Amino acid sequence: MKKLIYIVLVVVVLVAIGFKLMSNKEDMAANAAVAEIKSDAIPVAVTEVKTAKLDKSFTAQGNFAPIQSLTLMSETTGQVQRVLKRKGDRVKAGELLLQVESNTMAADLATAQTNAEKAKRDLQRFENLAAGDAITQRQLEDARLAAKSTQAQLVAARQRVTKTRITAPISGEINEIYVEVGSYLGMATKLYDIVNVDKLKLKVKASESEVLLISKGDKVKVKADAGNGQEYEGTVTAIAAQADPTLKFDVEIEVKNAADNNLRAGMYGTASFEAEEQRDALLLPREAIVGSIQNPSVFVVQDGKAVTRKVKVGVVTQDQVEILDGVKAGDQIVRSGQINLREGIKVSVLK
């Protein structure tokens, strides 16, 4: 009897569980259907392309480059005897960096000096003899050639000795050293990288409309993006005569470094070009741009759908972007919610 009761209870429990599962499945299907209906249109916030006055002032970004930099190469051969300057040291033009063994070259110089003096004395003696017709004109010419040849050999020997004292050709900071005491130098052995950052060049690019506002000699404000907001005065020193393939023009700005040379070559910087005039421009909020400023696009709302448009941008400010091509005044542009969009998807505009 007890066994029958247990069986009946188990059957009742199983039936109850079955009904519950069926009920849950129906609820889930209903919820999914509702969600599907709701997801037909993605809610987005839009903004309108408007024509407004835009200050012709603009900014441009680029990298700082040293005003001077070079790799110093050996012009002599021999073993390094002394290293006087190392990586990180500041040097002045003409300051001694390395001393190379010079015994052999000094001996050659002494020999060249002796030969030049002897040839000079011989020439004087032959000129005296020629005055008395004691020698031929040919002998006199040979003496003159010998004097010139030995003098040239003397000059070359002096240069070889001088080049064993390797000096800095420019002022700056040693960025790298490639030799040590005992290193044997051959011709064109790499010795030092020297960089002068007392002044730097900020290389930026300007659009065709911006470059017309720039002239050589213009003063601009420059900031290093990695700095603490310190401003530097820059001077436009070069403007490209021809645009690059992206229709941008190279502009070079010379910047005097601070006393502690806190600006470094390779840092990222921003130049601010001031202009008093204003002009009409199509503007959009910066957050409406999809992708990067280098490859920008927007979503335009047309007939309740999101349509992708490639756009060409001009001046970029902190919160606005000038649109040169791709959309027109009055177009409805998605300002937020782009992350959920794809081409042709339905959208609902939030009020």
Protein Blocks (a to p, Z undefined) as FASTA:
>chain_A
ZZmmmmmmmmmmmmmmmmmmmmmmmmmmmmmmmmmmmmmpccddddddddddddfbdcdd
dddddfbdcddddfbecddfbdfbdehiacdehiafbdcdfklmmmmmmmmmmmmmmmmm
mmmmmmmmmmnopacfklmmmmmmmmmmmmmmmmmmmmmmmmmpccdfbgcddfbdcbde
hiacdehiafbdcddfkbccddddddfklmmmpcehiacddddfklgoiacddddfbdcf
bdcfkopacddddddddfkopacghiacddddddfbdcddddddfklpgcjfklgcdddd
eehiacddddddfdddfkbccdfbhpaehiacdfbhjlmgcehiacdddZZ
